[in-house]
Amino acid sequence: MQDLIGRLTELGVPREAIHTEAFVSGRSKETRREKAHAIAVAAAAAGVTEFVIGTVDGAPAFPCSPGQSVLDAANAVGVALPQSCGEGACGTCRVRVLSGAYETDDRGMFSADELAAGWRLACQTLPTEDLVIGR
């Protein structure tokens, strides 16, 4: 897929105009729940009740409870993020994390260059502090 994306961009197609879906197996729901629970426990011990997800694309900042994914937090307050499966399998909910710390499992979804640029799946990204995201 990366070869196809590279060829399209060589032909002048802007990267943001290329939509891809790459189906891979995300982490199990049980593992995801365990990770979310660990983040919530750590935040509670530190007295943190929510994180703030800021955006650079004009969408309002929104709250995210410890252990909640960026996608679930956005959906809870009506902030529209592209989405399809919500399970880390399709890649539709990709966002770029510009700052902040988080836990995630994007197994096989992004190239090394995309990972280095901050691309992550909103449905798999669990903030551990305030984040700033873009698309």
N, C-alpha and C positions, 0 to 999 in steps of 0.2 A: 504494500500500500504506500509506503514511504517513497518508493520509486515513482509511482503514479503522481503523488502529490508534488514531488520534485519536478517532474516533467511538466505538469500543468502550470506551476509557478514560472518555469523557464519560458513557457509560451505566453506569459503575461497575465495569467489568472491570479488575482489577489488571493492570498492564503485564506482570508476571512470569507471569501466567496466559495470556498471548497468545503462541502459538508461531508464528513466521513462517519461511518459507524463501524467499529471494530469489535466484534463480539469475542470476549474472553471471559474466563471464569473469575469472578470477583471473590473476595473472601467469603467464607460461610456466614450465614446470618448469626450463628452462635458466636463465632469469633468477633464479628462486628459488635454484637451486644456486649461481649466481655470487654472489648476495647472502650466502648462508649461508657460502660459502667466504671471502668478504671479512671477515665478522664473526669467523670462526674464526682467520684469519691475524692480525687486529688483536688479538684476545684473547691469542693465543699470544705475540705480540710484547710484550704487557703482562704476561705471566706469569700470565694468568687461565686456569684449567682448567675452571671451571664457574661457573654463576650459580645462585642460589637463587630459586625461585619460591615466595613465601609466599602464603597464602590467608587470607581473612577469613570463610569459611563453614564452618569446622570440618575441612576436608580438611588433611592434613599438608603441610608445605612439602616441596618436591621439587627435586632437582638438574636443571639443564638445561645441556647441553654447548654451548659457543659454536657457533653456526650451526644449532642444533636448534630447531625450533618449540616453542612452549609445549605444543601438543597432543601432539606426538611425545614430549616429555619426560614429560608426565603419563602417557601410555600405557605408557612404558617402566617406570614404577614402580607401575603399577596405580591411579593416581589417576583416578577416573571423571569425565570431562568430557563433556557432550553432544556428539555428533558424528554425521556422516553421510558426507559425501563426502571430507573431508580435503584438498580441493583449492582451497578458497576460493570455491566456487560456490554453496553452499546456505545458509550463514549459521547453521547449527545450533550450531556450536562457539563462539558469541559469549561473550566474557568481558569484564569491565570491568577495565581496567588502572588501578589506584589509585595506583601509584607505580612509578618506575623508567623506564629508557630502553630503546627497542626500535626495530627497523625493521619495517615492515609494508606490506602492499598490500591494502587493503580496498576496492578500486575499486567505488564505487557501492553498497556493501552497507549503509551507515548514513547516516542523515540528519545534517545539520550539528550538530544538538543532541546526537545520540547520540555522534558523534565527540568533541564538546567534553566530554561526560561520561565519556569514556574507553573506550567500547565498541569492541572489536576482535575479529577472528577468531583464535582460538587456533591454528588451523592455518597462519595467515599471519604470526603474530607471532614475530619472532626477537629475543630479549633481547640487549641490549648491556651490561646490568648487571643486578643483582638486581631482581626485580619483585615486586609484591604485586597479586594479582588477586582478583576477586569475581565473582559471577554475578547 
